[in-house]
Amino acid sequence: MPANVYWLDEPDIMIADYTGDLTREDVEGAMEKCLAALENTNCSFVVDTTQVQTLPKDIFRIGPLLSLVNHPQRGWLIFVGQQNVMLKFAVQVIVRHKFRFMESRDEAVALLRSMSGGQDGSAETG
């Protein structure tokens, strides 16, 4: 399955795993799941593209993706792994706020948990 979206810490953090050769339909399906979650709560997303071989050429013209990026209840978008230079540039232009690139999923999850109070209810301050 090229796109897999699931809760890590409901209702705060969702994971979007992408693998292989992604199609427009794969991305649209994943974005629909993310948008459905945002109907009920604010949440952040870890987007793991470390296993992606190719992306749709029109990825940033996919309606549900643009809806997610601009959704008022979207928290952080954290992209994991080495990013293609063009993808990284496009993300920086389109997303504009509450996004970050990180090397590992563990780092991304730790950051989001610290911002949301963590699973144990403690939050970092500073």
C-alpha positions in Angstrom: 0.0 0.0 0.0 1.7 3.2 -1.1 -0.1 5.5 1.3 -1.0 4.6 4.9 -2.6 7.1 7.3 -3.3 6.3 10.9 -3.5 7.7 14.4 -0.3 7.6 16.5 -1.7 9.6 19.5 -5.4 10.2 18.9 -6.5 13.0 18.7 -3.2 14.8 18.5 -0.9 13.1 16.0 -1.5 11.3 12.8 1.2 9.5 10.7 1.1 9.5 6.9 3.5 6.8 5.6 4.3 6.8 1.9 6.2 4.2 0.0 7.1 3.3 -3.6 5.7 5.1 -6.6 2.9 7.4 -5.5 0.0 8.2 -7.8 -2.4 11.1 -7.6 -5.0 8.7 -6.3 -2.8 7.6 -3.5 -2.2 11.1 -2.3 -5.9 12.1 -2.7 -7.0 9.1 -0.6 -4.5 9.8 2.2 -5.5 13.5 2.2 -9.2 12.6 2.5 -8.4 10.6 5.6 -6.4 13.5 7.1 -9.2 16.0 6.3 -11.8 13.8 7.9 -9.8 13.8 11.1 -9.6 17.6 11.0 -13.4 17.8 10.9 -13.4 16.7 14.6 -10.2 18.0 16.1 -7.0 20.0 15.7 -4.1 17.6 14.9 -0.6 17.5 13.6 0.9 15.2 11.0 4.2 13.3 10.6 4.7 12.8 6.8 7.2 10.0 6.2 8.5 9.9 2.6 11.7 8.0 3.3 10.6 5.1 1.2 9.1 7.1 -1.7 10.5 6.4 -5.2 8.4 8.9 -7.2 5.8 11.5 -6.6 3.0 12.6 -8.9 4.2 15.5 -11.1 1.2 17.6 -10.2 1.4 16.8 -6.4 1.0 20.5 -5.4 -2.1 20.9 -7.5 -4.0 18.1 -5.8 -7.1 19.7 -4.3 -7.3 17.7 -1.0 -3.6 18.4 -0.4 -4.1 22.1 -0.7 -7.2 21.9 1.5 -5.1 20.1 4.2 -2.2 22.6 4.0 -4.7 25.5 4.4 -7.0 23.9 6.9 -7.6 26.1 10.0 -7.5 23.1 12.4 -4.2 21.7 10.9 -1.4 21.7 13.4 2.2 21.0 12.5 3.3 19.2 9.4 6.6 17.5 9.9 8.3 15.9 7.0 10.7 13.0 7.8 13.8 11.9 5.9 16.0 13.3 3.1 13.8 15.4 0.9 14.1 16.0 -2.8 15.4 19.6 -3.3 12.4 20.6 -5.5 9.9 19.0 -3.1 11.5 20.8 -0.1 11.4 24.2 -2.0 7.7 23.6 -3.0 6.7 22.7 0.6 8.4 25.9 1.9 6.5 28.0 -0.7 3.1 26.4 -0.3 2.9 25.5 3.4 4.4 28.7 4.8 3.7 28.1 8.5 3.8 25.3 11.1 6.0 22.9 9.1 9.5 21.4 9.7 11.8 18.9 8.1 13.4 16.4 10.4 15.8 13.4 9.9 13.9 10.8 11.8 10.4 9.8 12.8 11.4 9.5 16.4 12.6 13.1 16.5 9.4 14.3 14.8 7.1 12.3 17.2 9.1 13.5 20.2 8.7 17.2 19.1 5.0 16.9 18.5 4.4 15.1 21.8 6.3 17.8 23.7 4.2 20.5 22.0 0.9 18.7 22.7 1.7 17.8 26.3 3.1 14.4 25.6 1.4 11.1 26.2 2.1 11.3 29.9 0.5 14.8 30.2 3.8 16.7 30.7 4.8 19.5 28.5 8.1 21.2 27.9 8.2 24.9 28.5 10.7 27.4 27.5 
